[in-house]
Amino acid sequence: MGALPVYRWRLAPEGYATRRQLRAQGLRPGGQEVAAQLERPRRRRGPLVAYLYRIDAAKPVRPMTPGRWAALAAANAARRTCPRCRRDAGYVIPAALGTCVPCAYPDPADPPRSV
């Protein structure tokens, strides 16, 4: 692959899009190589870089299958389940705590939670 064309921020020609822009249009790169890049200059640091893909070579996003929906639901349930008390916290457990809030900060007046 040769050198990529480099464009300044917001000055890319029509027909190119970032991954996020493709996704907003219901598309994905679909295995194509990066076609160009955007650079946004910054002070005292290197430029911010965004890779561009050709819209005409992009493919539609694959639809979610029932198996993928089930796997996503299981992954989200695992993020909500407290490893200490094994209850569904009803929210994603913060990684900084590692457990649900009642397990991380027990109230001395409450009876201990069953493990």
C-alpha positions in Angstrom: 0.0 0.0 0.0 1.3 3.4 -0.9 1.2 6.6 1.0 -2.2 7.7 2.2 -3.6 11.0 1.0 -3.8 13.3 4.0 -6.5 16.0 4.4 -6.9 18.7 6.9 -9.7 18.5 9.5 -13.1 19.1 7.9 -11.6 19.3 4.4 -12.0 15.7 3.1 -13.6 15.3 -0.3 -17.0 13.8 -0.8 -17.1 10.0 -0.8 -15.0 9.4 2.3 -16.2 8.7 5.8 -14.9 7.7 9.2 -16.0 4.4 10.9 -18.5 6.4 13.0 -19.9 8.2 10.0 -20.2 4.9 8.2 -22.0 3.4 11.1 -24.5 6.3 11.3 -25.4 5.5 7.7 -25.8 1.8 8.5 -22.6 0.8 6.8 -19.2 -0.8 7.8 -15.8 -0.7 6.1 -16.3 -4.3 5.0 -12.6 -5.3 4.9 -11.4 -2.4 2.7 -8.1 -0.8 3.4 -7.9 2.8 4.9 -8.3 5.1 1.9 -7.1 8.4 3.4 -6.6 10.1 6.7 -7.6 13.4 8.3 -5.3 15.3 10.5 -6.3 18.0 13.0 -3.3 20.0 14.2 -2.8 20.5 18.0 -0.5 22.7 19.9 2.5 21.1 21.5 1.5 17.6 20.5 1.2 15.6 17.4 -2.0 15.9 15.3 -5.2 14.0 15.9 -5.6 11.5 13.2 -8.9 10.0 11.8 -8.9 7.3 9.2 -11.2 7.5 6.2 -12.9 4.8 4.2 -14.6 5.0 0.8 -18.3 5.1 1.1 -18.9 3.4 -2.3 -16.9 0.3 -1.1 -18.6 0.1 2.3 -21.0 -2.8 3.0 -24.2 -2.8 5.0 -24.0 -3.5 8.7 -24.7 -7.2 9.5 -28.1 -7.6 11.3 -28.2 -8.9 14.8 -29.1 -12.6 15.0 -31.0 -14.1 17.9 -27.8 -15.7 19.2 -25.9 -12.3 19.1 -28.8 -10.7 21.0 -28.7 -13.5 23.6 -24.9 -13.1 24.0 -25.2 -9.3 24.4 -28.0 -9.8 27.0 -25.8 -12.3 28.9 -22.8 -10.0 28.9 -24.8 -7.1 30.2 -26.4 -9.2 32.9 -22.8 -10.3 34.0 -21.8 -6.6 34.3 -24.8 -6.0 36.6 -24.4 -9.1 38.8 -22.5 -8.5 42.0 -19.7 -11.1 42.4 -20.0 -11.0 46.2 -23.8 -11.3 46.8 -24.7 -12.6 43.4 -27.7 -10.2 43.1 -28.6 -8.2 40.0 -27.7 -4.6 41.1 -29.9 -3.0 38.5 -27.0 -1.0 37.2 -23.5 -1.7 35.8 -21.2 -2.3 38.7 -18.4 0.2 38.7 -15.0 -1.4 38.1 -13.5 0.8 40.8 -15.7 -0.9 43.4 -15.8 -4.4 42.0 -19.0 -5.1 43.9 -22.5 -3.5 44.3 -22.7 -0.4 46.5 -24.3 -2.1 49.4 -21.5 -4.8 49.5 -18.8 -2.2 49.0 -20.2 0.2 51.7 -22.2 -2.0 54.1 -24.4 -0.2 56.6 -23.5 -1.5 60.1 -27.3 -1.3 61.1 -28.3 -3.7 58.3 -28.1 -7.5 58.8 -25.2 -9.0 56.7 -26.2 -10.0 53.1 -26.2 -13.7 52.3 -23.3 -14.8 50.1 
